[in-house]
């Protein structure tokens, strides 16, 4: 009798213990790391897009954390079989189901629609002129993950929240819960400002009023008019008149930065960015400032991390003094020539360069179909180096010799090259 009672007690205890045990959660998959191309300071990776037949399409994707909207090329939309609708300004379509990075699927369920540039058939293969990309990965998608951009090693890592062990200096930031846009508490001359973090931008920007206030108070800070190098962002007509300045010092979250190139941002554009951010902001810091860092985005805890990867000072403005526009057909138009110490940086006139010319080649290397980053690499180099420019005007070609010059040269005590 006692033996039977003991067995029953053991069985009941086992059942009770099993009932108390909770099912073990499935472990989160490890983060994935893929190679990245840093092109014109923009982060481009390979990704895969699922197709209706169950296969995938390999594409070039732009990591665009400063933009909440999804964009893709018309060619990719056609391949994926999306239902594209257009008006006289733009096109749009329902988004693909996901973007797959290193085998990890990033669902696009939060995206209401994919924006598709209204382009002629000849330009439908890429998302934007001067970029070899098919799709961007916007902040509204990235906000669900841990993200690490390793600029020095050209790597991109993404994982579930908590999957990445971040290193470096850290700081609390404000993140828009609806779209993932990031604002970083900053200081310029001990005054507080919020500046966005936008690794999709090739250059940094300040609001017009703040830029003008700083420029008026610091005539000795290096400045210029006209966009060259990383400031030649897209090739908009207004870039020939952009004001560019090198800030002496900037505290950006946990970082203390010196000699920071920034562009004045017109008020209508600033108002648009502020409305999209959902909070007051006075500009943005782009990738041009971050090329020496591994930048970690911990969206779940509203934290950013900056881990120094190298101490080399990137010669960002040692270039030929042109402002360029990449065209839909792959050509590069010359919008203008900037001044250097009061004179044109490149020979101008009938035997030199004129606005509206096409840049055909640099040192006999053709530029048609190249990215902005590739062209500016050709136009850069050691100051004083001569570059042979092949120019086309009215169907005829001519050769112009132009020097690589140092624009926005830092003050001597700041020069660490």
C-alpha angles and dihedrals in degrees: 000000000000091000091053092048091050092052091050091051091050091050092048092048090050092051091047092049092049091050091054094050113096119217110262113251117242109258115249113254114255118260118267126230124201133176116266132205115217102210118174085344090302123124114235124179138174115256138164130238119205114239127210092252092060096258126106136235121223111227141170110251127196115219099225110175093161094062125064095195126092116229130183137171122263089239092057092046089055093048092049090048097238121170101245121197125185142190127187093285111034147355132229141181141179107281125254113261095253150340113237117211118185090339093310114119117222105197117221095208092124092057113095095192142350116241114224120192114240099241137156117259091259090061099038094098097077136044095235136358112267093026126091095211136117101194141006128229102224131204093255087067099036093053091078093061148051108258131194124184112192104196098178094050095035095235136137123204129187131175146149117292108289094017097107122067102217122208135192135043113342136200140179115251138183115250125191102235092208100052110009098242112157129220118191122204106241142174133214115182089348093302118123122239136160114234124185123237108232116169088173091070121085093208138026126251139204128196114264095248094050093044092050092046092052093043092051091051096045113041087161093065111101111261140164143172120241132043120266132161113354091356089064087083107163107346098254116168090246092062091081087066099039115130113227126190138174111231114220096218138359132179107210111183104298093347126096107202133184133197095018115178112221135174125219110249118214116241098245091055092043091051090051092050092047092050091050092048090052092220138068112282134170101203143307141270113229134197093274088080096044105052093111094052144080101225117205124196115199099184095173092061099030092242135136127199130203115194114183111233102175140000099219114127108229111226092229099168103035094115147114109280103248132123110215139192122205108220130214091252093055096258124126120230122202109233095182151316120259124221124251117197091340100313133082111280091219127036109269136195134054092327094037136038126316130186109266095036119127121236104226103173144353114217088347093304110125118235101196109120093010121127124250089252092053093048093049090049087057091049094048133074142102113352110258093028113135119233122199109223120197107206129190121207126170091345095309128104129221135175124238124184114216133178128232105240134188109244121192090013109198119242111275094253089054096047107109099162 
